[in-house]
Amino acid sequence: MTASVQPRPKHPQAHTLHLGEARVLASRLRLLALAALAISAACLAGAFAFQYLGGLQPCPLCIAQRWAHAAVILAALAALLRPGVATLGFTAIAGLNALVQAIRHVGIEQHWWATECTGLTGAADQAPGDLFAQIMAASLVRCDEIAWQMAGISMAGWNGIVSAGIVALGAWGAWQARSLRRLRSPVWPA
């Protein structure tokens, strides 16, 4: 009687998913992507509501944060259509970009560091006509002033908290999506 030797898996916890398990996992990953998309869309909707309904004009850093959330929405749409390590990883990276923009804005509001949108630069070295042009082109909304806050946290601070959640959703989804790589049968379309 000969004993057959089973090859050991590369990873001790590695196993092949059944097709049903893979579809359930793909559905859960789509829910994570949908949550990230909804959160970023709500952030953008809130920002536009504060601007157009509340009359709170955005500074240049606020605009940068809006673009970061637009990137999250695009990455989350890709993850919603095709959940996987790459698409959910891109969602986490886009959320990290939004988080970095928010931290940068909070730091400027708290005067931890200076920025180019807090005032005029190089005024002593400019001709009067150039200085006037710079004054006229300057943003009317200062980045270093807190325009709105709730519970002692500025809008940029709340954006940072929410963006950290988006990073967590995307990273958790990408971590969970590793299981789909071990799948031998396709789950697409679900």
C-alpha positions as CSV (number, residue, x, y, z in Angstrom):
1,M,0.0,0.0,0.0
2,T,1.5,3.3,-1.1
3,A,0.7,6.6,0.5
4,S,0.2,9.5,-1.9
5,V,1.8,12.8,-0.9
6,Q,-0.4,15.8,-1.3
7,P,1.5,19.0,-2.3
8,R,1.4,21.7,0.4
9,P,-0.3,25.0,-0.6
10,K,1.9,28.0,-0.8
11,H,0.0,29.7,2.0
12,P,-1.3,27.7,4.9
13,Q,-4.7,29.4,4.7
14,A,-5.0,29.2,1.0
15,H,-7.9,27.4,-0.4
16,T,-9.9,27.3,-3.6
17,L,-13.2,29.1,-3.5
18,H,-16.3,27.4,-4.8
19,L,-18.2,29.4,-7.4
20,G,-21.0,30.2,-5.0
21,E,-18.6,31.5,-2.4
22,A,-16.9,33.6,-5.0
23,R,-20.2,35.2,-6.1
24,V,-21.0,36.0,-2.4
25,L,-17.6,37.5,-2.0
26,A,-17.9,39.5,-5.2
27,S,-21.3,40.8,-4.0
28,R,-19.7,41.9,-0.7
29,L,-16.9,43.6,-2.5
30,R,-19.4,45.5,-4.7
31,L,-21.2,46.6,-1.5
32,L,-17.9,48.0,-0.2
33,A,-17.3,49.8,-3.5
34,L,-20.9,51.1,-3.5
35,A,-20.4,52.4,0.1
36,A,-17.2,54.3,-0.9
37,L,-19.0,55.7,-4.0
38,A,-22.0,56.8,-1.9
39,I,-19.8,58.4,0.8
40,S,-17.8,60.4,-1.7
41,A,-20.9,61.4,-3.6
42,A,-22.5,62.6,-0.4
43,C,-19.3,64.6,0.4
44,L,-19.5,66.3,-3.0
45,A,-23.3,66.9,-2.7
46,G,-22.7,68.5,0.7
47,A,-19.9,70.7,-0.6
48,F,-22.1,71.9,-3.5
49,A,-25.0,72.4,-1.1
50,F,-22.9,74.5,1.2
51,Q,-21.7,76.5,-1.8
52,Y,-24.9,77.0,-3.8
53,L,-27.6,76.8,-1.0
54,G,-25.6,78.2,1.9
55,G,-23.5,80.8,0.1
56,L,-20.2,79.4,1.5
57,Q,-17.6,79.9,-1.3
58,P,-14.8,77.3,-1.6
59,C,-11.1,78.1,-1.4
60,P,-8.6,76.5,-3.8
61,L,-7.9,73.7,-1.3
62,C,-11.6,72.9,-1.1
63,I,-11.7,72.6,-4.9
64,A,-8.8,70.2,-4.7
65,Q,-10.7,68.1,-2.2
66,R,-13.6,68.0,-4.5
67,W,-11.4,66.6,-7.3
68,A,-10.1,64.0,-4.9
69,H,-13.6,62.8,-4.2
70,A,-14.4,62.7,-7.9
71,A,-11.4,60.4,-8.3
72,V,-12.8,58.2,-5.5
73,I,-16.1,58.0,-7.3
74,L,-14.5,56.9,-10.6
75,A,-12.3,54.3,-8.8
76,A,-15.4,53.0,-6.9
77,L,-17.4,52.8,-10.1
78,A,-14.7,50.6,-11.6
79,A,-14.7,48.5,-8.4
80,L,-18.5,48.3,-8.6
81,L,-18.3,47.0,-12.2
82,R,-15.3,44.7,-11.6
83,P,-14.5,44.1,-8.0
84,G,-10.9,43.0,-7.4
85,V,-7.6,43.8,-5.8
86,A,-6.7,46.4,-8.3
87,T,-9.9,48.3,-8.5
88,L,-10.5,48.3,-4.7
89,G,-6.9,49.2,-4.2
90,F,-7.3,52.2,-6.6
91,T,-10.4,53.2,-4.5
92,A,-8.2,53.1,-1.4
93,I,-5.5,55.1,-3.1
94,A,-8.0,57.7,-4.3
95,G,-9.4,57.9,-0.8
96,L,-5.9,58.4,0.5
97,N,-5.4,61.3,-1.9
98,A,-8.6,62.8,-0.4
99,L,-7.3,62.2,3.1
100,V,-4.0,63.9,2.3
101,Q,-5.8,66.9,0.8
102,A,-7.9,67.2,3.9
103,I,-4.9,66.9,6.3
104,R,-3.1,69.6,4.2
105,H,-6.2,71.9,4.5
106,V,-6.6,71.3,8.2
107,G,-2.9,72.1,8.7
108,I,-3.2,75.3,6.8
109,E,-6.4,76.3,8.8
110,Q,-4.6,75.6,12.1
111,H,-1.5,77.5,10.9
112,W,0.7,74.5,11.2
113,W,2.2,75.4,7.8
114,A,1.9,78.1,5.3
115,T,0.5,77.9,1.8
116,E,0.4,79.9,-1.4
117,C,-3.2,80.8,-1.1
118,T,-3.0,82.6,2.3
119,G,-1.7,85.9,0.9
120,L,0.5,87.6,-1.7
121,T,4.0,86.3,-2.2
122,G,7.0,88.3,-3.4
123,A,5.2,91.7,-3.2
124,A,8.4,93.7,-2.6
125,D,10.1,92.4,-5.8
126,Q,7.2,93.2,-8.2
127,A,6.4,96.2,-10.3
128,P,3.1,98.0,-9.2
129,G,1.2,96.7,-12.3
130,D,2.3,93.1,-11.6
131,L,1.4,93.5,-7.9
132,F,-2.1,94.9,-8.9
133,A,-2.6,91.9,-11.3
134,Q,-1.7,89.5,-8.5
135,I,-4.1,91.2,-6.1
136,M,-6.9,91.0,-8.6
137,A,-6.2,87.3,-9.4
138,A,-6.0,86.3,-5.7
139,S,-8.7,84.1,-4.2
140,L,-11.3,85.9,-2.3
141,V,-11.7,83.0,0.1
142,R,-8.7,82.4,2.2
143,C,-7.5,78.8,2.8
144,D,-6.2,79.5,6.3
145,E,-9.6,80.7,7.7
146,I,-12.1,78.2,9.0
147,A,-15.4,79.1,7.3
148,W,-17.6,76.5,9.0
149,Q,-17.2,74.0,11.8
150,M,-19.3,71.5,13.8
151,A,-18.3,70.2,17.2
152,G,-15.0,72.1,16.9
153,I,-14.0,70.3,13.7
154,S,-13.8,72.2,10.4
155,M,-15.3,71.1,7.2
156,A,-11.8,70.0,6.0
157,G,-11.4,68.0,9.3
158,W,-14.7,66.2,8.7
159,N,-13.6,65.5,5.2
160,G,-10.5,63.9,6.6
161,I,-12.4,61.7,8.9
162,V,-14.7,60.6,6.1
163,S,-11.8,60.1,3.8
164,A,-10.1,57.8,6.3
165,G,-13.2,55.7,6.3
166,I,-13.0,55.5,2.5
167,V,-9.4,54.4,2.7
168,A,-10.4,51.7,5.2
169,L,-13.2,50.5,2.9
170,G,-11.0,50.3,-0.1
171,A,-8.1,48.6,1.7
172,W,-10.4,46.1,3.4
173,G,-12.0,45.3,0.1
174,A,-8.7,44.9,-1.7
175,W,-7.5,42.6,1.1
176,Q,-10.7,40.5,0.8
177,A,-10.5,40.4,-3.0
178,R,-7.2,38.5,-2.8
179,S,-9.4,35.4,-2.4
180,L,-10.8,35.9,-5.9
181,R,-7.4,35.4,-7.3
182,R,-7.4,31.8,-6.1
183,L,-10.6,31.1,-7.9
184,R,-10.4,28.6,-10.8
185,S,-13.9,29.4,-12.2
186,P,-14.9,32.8,-13.5
187,V,-17.6,34.6,-11.5
188,W,-18.2,37.2,-14.2
189,P,-20.9,38.2,-14.9
190,A,-22.3,37.7,-11.4
